[in-house]
Amino acid sequence: MKKGIHPEYRLVAFRDASTGTIFLAHSTVKTKETVTYEGKEYPLYNLEISSASHPFFTGKQKLVDTAGRIERFRKKYNIKE
């Protein structure tokens, strides 16, 4: 590999914002924060959602009705509950 043209590839701690779960993975992502995890300091990247909080992986479906979208859909397609 040529020197100086590749991004730094290192272990990065990823933290799920909704559950606080931290996991390590190799990445080239640029970070500003660090965190101590299992006695070592790693660069920290915050995620909005990961497998720790995603409904597909957790088996928990959350239905968020924003501005009556479900009601509008049911009305549009004449769906009765």
N, CA, C and O atoms as a printed pandas DataFrame, in Angstrom:
     atom_number atom_name residue_name chain_id  residue_number  x_coord  y_coord  z_coord
0              1         N          MET        A               1    0.831   -1.184    0.000
1              2        CA          MET        A               1    0.000    0.000    0.000
2              3         C          MET        A               1    0.876    1.247    0.000
3              4         O          MET        A               1    1.937    1.275    0.623
4              5         N          LYS        A               2    0.424    2.262   -0.698
5              6        CA          LYS        A               2    1.144    3.532   -0.708
6              7         C          LYS        A               2    0.943    4.248    0.622
7              8         O          LYS        A               2   -0.147    4.224    1.195
8              9         N          LYS        A               3    1.974    4.865    1.092
9             10        CA          LYS        A               3    1.914    5.606    2.348
10            11         C          LYS        A               3    1.194    6.942    2.151
11            12         O          LYS        A               3    1.379    7.614    1.137
12            13         N          GLY        A               4    0.366    7.318    3.141
13            14        CA          GLY        A               4   -0.239    8.638    3.171
14            15         C          GLY        A               4   -1.512    8.835    2.365
15            16         O          GLY        A               4   -2.071    9.932    2.388
16            17         N          ILE        A               5   -2.000    7.809    1.643
17            18        CA          ILE        A               5   -3.216    8.015    0.847
18            19         C          ILE        A               5   -4.425    7.280    1.410
19            20         O          ILE        A               5   -5.554    7.521    0.980
20            21         N          HIS        A               6   -4.200    6.391    2.362
21            22        CA          HIS        A               6   -5.298    5.606    2.914
22            23         C          HIS        A               6   -5.732    6.172    4.260
23            24         O          HIS        A               6   -4.894    6.648    5.025
24            25         N          PRO        A               7   -7.045    6.127    4.565
25            26        CA          PRO        A               7   -7.500    6.594    5.879
26            27         C          PRO        A               7   -7.029    5.639    6.969
27            28         O          PRO        A               7   -6.728    4.475    6.705
28            29         N          GLU        A               8   -6.971    6.143    8.185
29            30        CA          GLU        A               8   -6.528    5.325    9.316
30            31         C          GLU        A               8   -7.581    4.264    9.632
31            32         O          GLU        A               8   -8.749    4.582    9.856
32            33         N          TYR        A               9   -7.158    3.010    9.649
33            34        CA          TYR        A               9   -8.042    1.877    9.928
34            35         C          TYR        A               9   -7.725    1.401   11.336
35            36         O          TYR        A               9   -6.617    0.935   11.603
36            37         N          ARG        A              10   -8.698    1.517   12.242
37            38        CA          ARG        A              10   -8.442    1.210   13.644
38            39         C          ARG        A              10   -9.711    0.711   14.321
39            40         O          ARG        A              10  -10.798    0.758   13.746
40            41         N          LEU        A              11   -9.554    0.231   15.558
41            42        CA          LEU        A              11  -10.711   -0.174   16.355
42            43         C          LEU        A              11  -11.438    1.080   16.825
43            44         O          LEU        A              11  -10.819    2.010   17.341
44            45         N          VAL        A              12  -12.752    1.097   16.643
45            46        CA          VAL        A              12  -13.591    2.218   17.054
46            47         C          VAL        A              12  -14.728    1.672   17.908
47            48         O          VAL        A              12  -15.294    0.625   17.594
48            49         N          ALA        A              13  -15.063    2.373   18.981
49            50        CA          ALA        A              13  -16.199    2.008   19.826
50            51         C          ALA        A              13  -17.436    2.703   19.276
51            52         O          ALA        A              13  -17.459    3.925   19.129
52            53         N          PHE        A              14  -18.463    1.918   18.974
53            54        CA          PHE        A              14  -19.735    2.442   18.500
54            55         C          PHE        A              14  -20.734    2.337   19.641
55            56         O          PHE        A              14  -20.886    1.270   20.237
56            57         N          ARG        A              15  -21.431    3.457   19.957
57            58        CA          ARG        A              15  -22.411    3.467   21.048
58            59         C          ARG        A              15  -23.792    3.755   20.484
59            60         O          ARG        A              15  -23.988    4.736   19.767
60            61         N          ASP        A              16  -24.749    2.893   20.811
61            62        CA          ASP        A              16  -26.137    3.086   20.420
62            63         C          ASP        A              16  -26.738    4.153   21.331
63            64         O          ASP        A              16  -26.733    3.993   22.551
64            65         N          ALA        A              17  -27.252    5.236   20.759
65            66        CA          ALA        A              17  -27.766    6.360   21.544
66            67         C          ALA        A              17  -28.995    5.992   22.374
67            68         O          ALA        A              17  -29.187    6.537   23.461
68            69         N          SER        A              18  -29.827    5.079   21.881
69            70        CA          SER        A              18  -31.059    4.784   22.602
70            71         C          SER        A              18  -30.877    3.744   23.706
71            72         O          SER        A              18  -31.610    3.775   24.694
72            73         N          THR        A              19  -29.922    2.824   23.566
73            74        CA          THR        A              19  -29.733    1.805   24.599
74            75         C          THR        A              19  -28.439    1.959   25.379
75            76         O          THR        A              19  -28.310    1.411   26.474
76            77         N          GLY        A              20  -27.475    2.699   24.831
77            78        CA          GLY        A              20  -26.193    2.872   25.501
78            79         C          GLY        A              20  -25.235    1.715   25.287
79            80         O          GLY        A              20  -24.140    1.704   25.850
80            81         N          THR        A              21  -25.636    0.739   24.479
81            82        CA          THR        A              21  -24.789   -0.415   24.188
82            83         C          THR        A              21  -23.561    0.023   23.395
83            84         O          THR        A              21  -23.668    0.798   22.445
84            85         N          ILE        A              22  -22.395   -0.480   23.795
85            86        CA          ILE        A              22  -21.145   -0.161   23.108
86            87         C          ILE        A              22  -20.579   -1.445   22.508
87            88         O          ILE        A              22  -20.554   -2.483   23.168
88            89         N          PHE        A              23  -20.127   -1.373   21.263
89            90        CA          PHE        A              23  -19.436   -2.500   20.657
90            91         C          PHE        A              23  -18.262   -1.988   19.838
91            92         O          PHE        A              23  -18.259   -0.847   19.375
92            93         N          LEU        A              24  -17.265   -2.848   19.668
93            94        CA          LEU        A              24  -16.052   -2.474   18.945
94            95         C          LEU        A              24  -16.078   -3.055   17.540
95            96         O          LEU        A              24  -16.546   -4.172   17.319
96            97         N          ALA        A              25  -15.567   -2.274   16.597
97            98        CA          ALA        A              25  -15.417   -2.735   15.219
98            99         C          ALA        A              25  -14.292   -1.945   14.577
99           100         O          ALA        A              25  -14.015   -0.810   14.966
100          101         N          HIS        A              26  -13.656   -2.543   13.606
101          102        CA          HIS        A              26  -12.638   -1.823   12.850
102          103         C          HIS        A              26  -13.333   -0.875   11.887
103          104         O          HIS        A              26  -14.323   -1.237   11.250
104          105         N          SER        A              27  -12.808    0.343   11.784
105          106        CA          SER        A              27  -13.440    1.344   10.941
106          107         C          SER        A              27  -12.445    2.440   10.580
107          108         O          SER        A              27  -11.401    2.597   11.213
108          109         N          THR        A              28  -12.802    3.193    9.541
109          110        CA          THR        A              28  -12.026    4.366    9.153
110          111         C          THR        A              28  -12.774    5.654    9.476
111          112         O          THR        A              28  -12.341    6.738    9.085
112          113         N          VAL        A              29  -13.903    5.542   10.191
113          114        CA          VAL        A              29  -14.719    6.706   10.510
114          115         C          VAL        A              29  -13.918    7.698   11.358
115          116         O          VAL        A              29  -13.142    7.308   12.230
116          117         N          LYS        A              30  -14.126    8.983   11.081
117          118        CA          LYS        A              30  -13.442   10.029   11.845
118          119         C          LYS        A              30  -14.292   10.387   13.062
119          120         O          LYS        A              30  -15.504   10.570   12.947
120          121         N          THR        A              31  -13.655   10.485   14.220
121          122        CA          THR        A              31  -14.370   10.779   15.460
122          123         C          THR        A              31  -13.678   11.909   16.210
123          124         O          THR        A              31  -12.495   12.184   16.009
124          125         N          LYS        A              32  -14.448   12.555   17.081
125          126        CA          LYS        A              32  -13.913   13.627   17.920
126          127         C          LYS        A              32  -13.860   13.214   19.383
127          128         O          LYS        A              32  -13.088   13.779   20.158
128          129         N          GLU        A              33  -14.676   12.232   19.772
129          130        CA          GLU        A              33  -14.772   11.810   21.164
130          131         C          GLU        A              33  -14.007   10.508   21.379
131          132         O          GLU        A              33  -13.711    9.780   20.432
132          133         N          THR        A              34  -13.696   10.233   22.631
133          134        CA          THR        A              34  -13.104    8.957   23.015
134          135         C          THR        A              34  -13.866    8.398   24.204
135          136         O          THR        A              34  -14.563    9.129   24.909
136          137         N          VAL        A              35  -13.729    7.104   24.420
137          138        CA          VAL        A              35  -14.385    6.442   25.533
138          139         C          VAL        A              35  -13.460    5.331   26.035
139          140         O          VAL        A              35  -12.727    4.720   25.257
140          141         N          THR        A              36  -13.505    5.078   27.348
141          142        CA          THR        A              36  -12.759    3.962   27.911
142          143         C          THR        A              36  -13.683    2.761   27.937
143          144         O          THR        A              36  -14.746    2.796   28.557
144          145         N          TYR        A              37  -13.276    1.705   27.265
145          146        CA          TYR        A              37  -14.088    0.490   27.161
146          147         C          TYR        A              37  -13.200   -0.700   27.464
147          148         O          TYR        A              37  -12.181   -0.904   26.803
148          149         N          GLU        A              38  -13.577   -1.483   28.455
149          150        CA          GLU        A              38  -12.832   -2.648   28.903
150          151         C          GLU        A              38  -11.382   -2.305   29.217
151          152         O          GLU        A              38  -10.473   -3.070   28.893
152          153         N          GLY        A              39  -11.166   -1.148   29.853
153          154        CA          GLY        A              39   -9.851   -0.751   30.304
154          155         C          GLY        A              39   -8.966   -0.075   29.268
155          156         O          GLY        A              39   -7.840    0.305   29.591
156          157         N          LYS        A              40   -9.430    0.087   28.047
157          158        CA          LYS        A              40   -8.649    0.750   27.004
158          159         C          LYS        A              40   -9.437    1.923   26.446
159          160         O          LYS        A              40  -10.667    1.927   26.483
160          161         N          GLU        A              41   -8.735    2.902   25.936
161          162        CA          GLU        A              41   -9.388    4.081   25.363
162          163         C          GLU        A              41   -9.509    3.911   23.853
163          164         O          GLU        A              41   -8.541    3.575   23.171
164          165         N          TYR        A              42  -10.729    4.151   23.340
165          166        CA          TYR        A              42  -11.022    4.011   21.913
166          167         C          TYR        A              42  -11.707    5.273   21.405
167          168         O          TYR        A              42  -12.352    5.979   22.181
168          169         N          PRO        A              43  -11.577    5.565   20.116
169          170        CA          PRO        A              43  -12.377    6.630   19.522
170          171         C          PRO        A              43  -13.850    6.218   19.594
171          172         O          PRO        A              43  -14.170    5.039   19.440
172          173         N          LEU        A              44  -14.746    7.180   19.828
173          174        CA          LEU        A              44  -16.166    6.882   20.008
174          175         C          LEU        A              44  -16.980    7.474   18.875
175          176         O          LEU        A              44  -16.803    8.636   18.507
176          177         N          TYR        A              45  -17.885    6.654   18.317
177          178        CA          TYR        A              45  -18.831    7.107   17.303
178          179         C          TYR        A              45  -20.229    6.764   17.792
179          180         O          TYR        A              45  -20.513    5.602   18.085
180          181         N          ASN        A              46  -21.113    7.769   17.887
181          182        CA          ASN        A              46  -22.481    7.548   18.368
182          183         C          ASN        A              46  -23.404    7.210   17.207
183          184         O          ASN        A              46  -23.397    7.882   16.176
184          185         N          LEU        A              47  -24.198    6.160   17.388
185          186        CA          LEU        A              47  -25.173    5.713   16.396
186          187         C          LEU        A              47  -26.579    6.014   16.887
187          188         O          LEU        A              47  -26.844    5.944   18.087
188          189         N          GLU        A              48  -27.473    6.346   15.984
189          190        CA          GLU        A              48  -28.869    6.539   16.372
190          191         C          GLU        A              48  -29.554    5.203   16.600
191          192         O          GLU        A              48  -30.382    5.073   17.502
192          193         N          ILE        A              49  -29.216    4.220   15.795
193          194        CA          ILE        A              49  -29.851    2.908   15.905
194          195         C          ILE        A              49  -28.832    1.844   15.515
195          196         O          ILE        A              49  -28.020    2.046   14.612
196          197         N          SER        A              50  -28.886    0.714   16.206
197          198        CA          SER        A              50  -28.016   -0.416   15.894
198          199         C          SER        A              50  -28.821   -1.695   16.107
199          200         O          SER        A              50  -30.023   -1.644   16.366
200          201         N          SER        A              51  -28.159   -2.823   15.998
201          202        CA          SER        A              51  -28.867   -4.084   16.207
202          203         C          SER        A              51  -29.369   -4.214   17.641
203          204         O          SER        A              51  -30.272   -5.009   17.903
204          205         N          ALA        A              52  -28.806   -3.452   18.571
205          206        CA          ALA        A              52  -29.248   -3.499   19.974
206          207         C          ALA        A              52  -30.589   -2.817   20.176
207          208         O          ALA        A              52  -31.280   -3.100   21.155
208          209         N          SER        A              53  -30.978   -1.915   19.261
209          210        CA          SER        A              53  -32.236   -1.199   19.448
210          211         C          SER        A              53  -33.188   -1.307   18.253
211          212         O          SER        A              53  -34.327   -0.849   18.340
212          213         N          HIS        A              54  -32.754   -1.892   17.161
213          214        CA          HIS        A              54  -33.610   -1.993   15.973
214          215         C          HIS        A              54  -34.710   -3.032   16.206
215          216         O          HIS        A              54  -34.420   -4.133   16.673
216          217         N          PRO        A              55  -35.965   -2.702   15.890
217          218        CA          PRO        A              55  -37.074   -3.620   16.143
218          219         C          PRO        A              55  -36.922   -4.981   15.461
219          220         O          PRO        A              55  -37.387   -5.984   16.002
220          221         N          PHE        A              56  -36.290   -5.041   14.303
221          222        CA          PHE        A              56  -36.112   -6.318   13.616
222          223         C          PHE        A              56  -35.265   -7.275   14.434
223          224         O          PHE        A              56  -35.557   -8.469   14.491
224          225         N          PHE        A              57  -34.215   -6.762   15.069
225          226        CA          PHE        A              57  -33.308   -7.609   15.830
226          227         C          PHE        A              57  -33.761   -7.832   17.258
227          228         O          PHE        A              57  -33.430   -8.859   17.850
228          229         N          THR        A              58  -34.509   -6.898   17.827
229          230        CA          THR        A              58  -34.948   -7.046   19.217
230          231         C          THR        A              58  -36.286   -7.764   19.326
231          232         O          THR        A              58  -36.623   -8.280   20.392
232          233         N          GLY        A              59  -37.056   -7.806   18.232
233          234        CA          GLY        A              59  -38.366   -8.447   18.260
234          235         C          GLY        A              59  -39.444   -7.562   18.837
235          236         O          GLY        A              59  -40.570   -8.016   19.039
236          237         N          LYS        A              60  -39.127   -6.310   19.108
237          238        CA          LYS        A              60  -40.099   -5.380   19.675
238          239         C          LYS        A              60  -40.476   -4.361   18.614
239          240         O          LYS        A              60  -39.625   -3.590   18.170
240          241         N          GLN        A              61  -41.711   -4.344   18.209
241          242        CA          GLN        A              61  -42.186   -3.363   17.234
242          243         C          GLN        A              61  -42.743   -2.172   17.973
243          244         O          GLN        A              61  -43.578   -2.324   18.864
244          245         N          LYS        A              62  -42.291   -0.989   17.613
245          246        CA          LYS        A              62  -42.848    0.230   18.164
246          247         C          LYS        A              62  -43.564    0.938   17.033
247          248         O          LYS        A              62  -42.982    1.178   15.975
248          249         N          LEU        A              63  -44.801    1.266   17.250
249          250        CA          LEU        A              63  -45.592    1.948   16.249
250          251         C          LEU        A              63  -45.680    3.419   16.638
251          252         O          LEU        A              63  -46.283    3.772   17.651
252          253         N          VAL        A              64  -45.080    4.259   15.831
253          254        CA          VAL        A              64  -45.088    5.687   16.095
254          255         C          VAL        A              64  -45.988    6.339   15.063
255          256         O          VAL        A              64  -45.693    6.322   13.868
256          257         N          ASP        A              65  -47.075    6.908   15.523
257          258        CA          ASP        A              65  -48.023    7.565   14.631
258          259         C          ASP        A              65  -47.701    9.048   14.595
259          260         O          ASP        A              65  -47.951    9.775   15.557
260          261         N          THR        A              66  -47.148    9.484   13.486
261          262        CA          THR        A              66  -46.771   10.877   13.340
262          263         C          THR        A              66  -47.799   11.593   12.496
263          264         O          THR        A              66  -47.965   11.287   11.315
264          265         N          ALA        A              67  -48.482   12.535   13.089
265          266        CA          ALA        A              67  -49.463   13.388   12.413
266          267         C          ALA        A              67  -50.568   12.595   11.735
267          268         O          ALA        A              67  -51.035   12.969   10.659
268          269         N          GLY        A              68  -50.990   11.497   12.363
269          270        CA          GLY        A              68  -52.135   10.741   11.851
270          271         C          GLY        A              68  -51.893   10.004   10.554
271          272         O          GLY        A              68  -52.836    9.792    9.791
272          273         N          ARG        A              69  -50.683    9.612   10.280
273          274        CA          ARG        A              69  -50.371    8.935    9.021
274          275         C          ARG        A              69  -51.104    7.617    8.874
275          276         O          ARG        A              69  -51.545    7.265    7.780
276          277         N          ILE        A              70  -51.237    6.889    9.969
277          278        CA          ILE        A              70  -51.912    5.600    9.909
278          279         C          ILE        A              70  -53.389    5.796    9.600
279          280         O          ILE        A              70  -53.961    5.071    8.785
280          281         N          GLU        A              71  -54.004    6.775   10.252
281          282        CA          GLU        A              71  -55.420    7.033    9.998
282          283         C          GLU        A              71  -55.642    7.466    8.544
283          284         O          GLU        A              71  -56.599    7.031    7.905
284          285         N          ARG        A              72  -54.760    8.319    8.027
285          286        CA          ARG        A              72  -54.887    8.747    6.626
286          287         C          ARG        A              72  -54.735    7.568    5.677
287          288         O          ARG        A              72  -55.459    7.474    4.686
288          289         N          PHE        A              73  -53.807    6.675    5.967
289          290        CA          PHE        A              73  -53.616    5.487    5.131
290          291         C          PHE        A              73  -54.862    4.621    5.148
291          292         O          PHE        A              73  -55.333    4.180    4.099
292          293         N          ARG        A              74  -55.401    4.375    6.343
293          294        CA          ARG        A              74  -56.602    3.538    6.459
294          295         C          ARG        A              74  -57.789    4.177    5.748
295          296         O          ARG        A              74  -58.577    3.488    5.101
296          297         N          LYS        A              75  -57.913    5.483    5.869
297          298        CA          LYS        A              75  -59.008    6.187    5.203
298          299         C          LYS        A              75  -58.839    6.139    3.684
299          300         O          LYS        A              75  -59.809    5.920    2.957
300          301         N          LYS        A              76  -57.624    6.340    3.210
301          302        CA          LYS        A              76  -57.344    6.335    1.773
302          303         C          LYS        A              76  -57.662    4.987    1.139
303          304         O          LYS        A              76  -58.230    4.931    0.049
304          305         N          TYR        A              77  -57.300    3.908    1.814
305          306        CA          TYR        A              77  -57.507    2.583    1.251
306          307         C          TYR        A              77  -58.722    1.864    1.860
307          308         O          TYR        A              77  -58.909    0.665    1.655
308          309         N          ASN        A              78  -59.538    2.610    2.606
309          310        CA          ASN        A              78  -60.776    2.114    3.188
310          311         C          ASN        A              78  -60.539    0.822    3.984
311          312         O          ASN        A              78  -61.209   -0.187    3.763
312          313         N          ILE        A              79  -59.589    0.871    4.900
313          314        CA          ILE        A              79  -59.246   -0.287    5.717
314          315         C          ILE        A              79  -59.927   -0.141    7.069
315          316         O          ILE        A              79  -59.779    0.877    7.746
316          317         N          LYS        A              80  -60.667   -1.159    7.450
317          318        CA          LYS        A              80  -61.338   -1.200    8.749
318          319         C          LYS        A              80  -60.526   -2.063    9.695
319          320         O          LYS        A              80  -59.942   -3.061    9.271
320          321         N          GLU        A              81  -60.477   -1.696   10.972
321          322        CA          GLU        A              81  -59.724   -2.479   11.951
322          323         C          GLU        A              81  -60.471   -3.709   12.347
323          324         O          GLU        A              81  -59.985   -4.490   13.165
